Amino acid sequence: MKEKIEKALIKIRAGLQQDGGDIELAGVEDGVVKVRLKGACCGCPMSQMTLSNFVESELKKAVPEVKSVKAV
């Protein structure tokens, strides 16, 4: 599952990098994906919306076993 998530994050990362941000996988536990937002995403007031509306939805499409995504 972790390998599938890493693969999906490559596509997600490209979208975030266009706006000066980045994302890093911190871990996976019981279907909960933990990520670190970096660059412009770190501290951005829209980061929570990006996390749920973009990152989580794309990961769930690519890896149906994903239950949720949390920033750490």
Secondary structure, DSSP 8 states (H G I E B T S, - for coil): -HHHHHHHHHHHHHHHHTTTEEEEEEEEETTEEEEEEEETTTT-TTHHHHIIIIIIHHHHHH-TT--EEEE-
